[in-house]
């Protein structure tokens, strides 16, 4: 029976990964807002709701970046 050894917790590039996730999320928001011009009222409502959730995610990413930056200082 093989023993699976867990990967070490490598957090060295978490800030960069989070910044990339923020960038992609903003791009998705912009694309969704452009699509609204061609969408029904119902779809527009769903896009607005999804973009609001994306804004919440961006806030969480930024908070996590601050936590990671503080952890790097220690």
C-alpha positions, -999 to 999 in steps of 0.1 A, spaced: 0 0 0 15 34 -10 16 61 15 6 95 1 27 122 16 9 156 17 26 184 -3 43 210 18 24 242 24 42 265 -1 26 299 2 55 318 -14 35 328 -44 0 332 -29 0 370 -33 8 367 -70 -19 341 -75 -44 362 -57 -35 393 -77 -40 372 -109 -74 360 -97 -84 396 -91 -73 406 -126 -93 377 -142 -123 385 -121 -123 421 -132 -119 410 -168 -149 387 -164 -170 416 -149 -161 439 -178 -170 412 -203 -203 405 -185 -212 442 -185 -205 445 -222 -228 414 -228 -256 432 -209 -262 454 -240 -274 423 -258 -292 406 -230 -328 403 -219 -339 421 -187 -338 388 -168 -303 381 -180 -292 416 -171 -305 411 -136 -285 378 -133 -254 395 -146 -257 423 -121 -261 398 -93 -231 378 -104 -210 409 -107 -220 419 -72 -208 385 -60 -176 390 -80 -170 424 -62 -174 405 -29 -148 380 -41 -124 407 -50 -128 423 -16 -121 389 0 -90 384 -23 -77 418 -13 -81 409 24 -63 377 18 -35 395 1 -31 417 31 -30 386 54 -4 370 32 17 402 30 16 404 68 26 367 71 56 373 48 68 401 71 69 377 101 
